[in-house]
Amino acid sequence: MIPHSTRTCSLVAVSVKTRRTQTFRAFYATIRGLRQPIVDNEDVPVSENVGQRIFSADFFLSILRANPSLRDTRSYIASFGPRPQPQTPSTSSTTLPSPSSIVQVPQRTIPSPEPPKPSPILASILNPVIRRTALVKIQGPFTDVQLDSITRGLVYLEKLGLVSVIVVENDELHRGEQDERSSIIEETMRVVTSLEKHGARARPVVGAIVRLGPKPGVDETVAVGGIFPPESHTTSSDLIPIRSALRAGEIPVISPFALDSFCRSIRIDANDVIAGLARGMVEAAAEDHSKRSKHGDTLEDVDLTPLRLMIINREGGVPSYARNGYPHLLINLESEYSHIHETFHPPWHHSHPTALSNLSLARTCLAYMPPTSSAVMVSHRSPSSLIANLITNKPAVSSSLPHALLQGNRKLTPSTPTLLRRGLPIQVIRNFADIDQKKMNRLLEDSFRRILDQNAFYGRLEKTLDYVILAGDYAGAAIVTKEECPGLDAPITYLDKFAVLPSHQGDGTVDFLWVALHDESYGLGLSFSANPNGGKGGKGEGRDLVWRSRADNPVNKWYFERSTGHLRVGSWVLFWCDAEKRLEIEKGRRGSSGLSHIEDWEDGRLSKWADVIFKIPATWKK
């Protein structure tokens, strides 16, 4: 590799000799550690304090817009807050005088008012103890204004404890062009200058930090989980520039160069650099942790394991056939990757030319990153969504919400980001004998925190089972039964149990499971219900889905948003989702007049549903 040394500085100086004086100042100021913000004379603000106040206000507003739940906040604090330290008992002993030898002297003390203590949650968010890393691809070209917006968002992330490791790309600069290397370095320096303009400390890394070809001593001809290893790899010494920058409190900004088999530094696709870094940084962090555990050292202030992958481009997220070309909100890579390729419309190859390659990059990186990690593909027009992704680790809008609710603040736009998760496989079981009762017991009891009456539950389920939708190895399940109802032509499609393990709550499994439930029940028959979940593939007639919940169930707010309607009866709430295909047909038949308040087929059904549903016996032990 090319070390971060004077030789590199000379190479950079020669290759970018036509750049502006400001860029030279930014480069040498970065190398020498002079961290004064660099501003053009004609762009000096009237008041630096005013600019700082605006910056701070925007920062706090971005946090408030994220609207994190209590679970989101706890998850954030678990990643960035102080780690619990073992209590060491005091070994020193002190001889205390006997009570009789102590002369009691009354003293008058004046109580002093204690200053108000800040909220521990707010303090943990604004003053992170553990610093984590994110791999960021800045996929340009961008104008100065666009780049300014992007780097401002990355500086916000650094304040929240997530330090970006940036790889720069320029889609309009084709490989092999004249002055290709100097142009890429100039793009790198633009990012450095923009970061330092917002008060961050940044370091350009223009030497190759990845190597092409398979990693020595590792068989990379076999795909693991259908994913082949990256085209590049790193060694421990290759990561020295990144480690050095992070330990110095700087954001490394990397040019997409690699060493070939002849040790020549050549430009490669930024995706290959990021994939090699994702694998290399995870392996290096594991080695660091092993060494610290062996020698009893304390944790470093920066964890090298990438917590997020962020792809910032001009296209936005991955377009979805189910949303008329608007981006996917949440992607389960384990079950949706191939389907997205199959349903990618030809015009999107022109409007979103790098969507599929970025999808593949996310799949490769997340295969090495921790299971709690996520990737986000976002347009430069919505950089504030990066903060929401960091704090909540959720999509901008839940993917399981009905399309009718995606209005106002939830309205989809071409700039809505796409969140990607490694995810879990989804399958549908229709035979009672195929249910692993031992695993199902654990799932239901851990999720509901109650003891299951197994004989009563499985005895009823064997007679009424319609299907079970499973996420992963019983990480989540939706159990649907057929309940006979006098006066109705067909049995009631009843959601008997909807459960997700506590360890998977908040990681997208709930949304993955509900979307699959939608596709198999009330969304069946619509074109966008043809998802590969092992079910009917969208073919058939949708059926109304009905379920009940205790009135004091804290999950009811989530149910209210996803149901068509609800009915309160004593200590219970009856929810239902109308078959969407029937609603579409009725609306088309009526035209502009729309639907009435109560249709003929709705008359009297609630009382019939309630008469059957509320008589279903409980399956929990007292």
Secondary structure by P-SEA (a helix, b strand, c coil): cccccaaaaaaaaaaaccccaaaaaaaaaaaacccccccccccccccaaaaaaaaaaaaaaaaaaacccaaaaaaaaaaccccccccccccbbbbbcccccbbbbbbbbbbccccccccaaaaaaacccccbbbbbbbcccccaaaaaaaaaaaaaaaaacbbbbbbbbbccccccccaaaaaaaaaaaaaaaaaaaabbbbbbbcccccccccccccccccccccccccccccccccaaaaaaaaaacbbbbbcbbbbccccbbbbccaaaaaaaaaaaaaaaaaaaaaaaaaaccccccccccccbbbbbccccccccccccccccccccccccaaaaaaaccaaaaaaccaaaaaaaaaaaaaaacccccbbbbbccccccaaaaaaaccccccccccccccccccccccccbbbbbccbbbbbbbccccccaaaaaaaaaaaacccccaaaaaaaaaaacccbbbbcccccbbbbbbbbbbcccccccccccbbbbcccccccaaaaaaaaaaaaacccccccccccccccccccbbbbbbbbcccccccaaaaaaaccccccccccbbbbbbccaaaaaaaaaaacccccccccccccaaaaaaaaccccccccccc
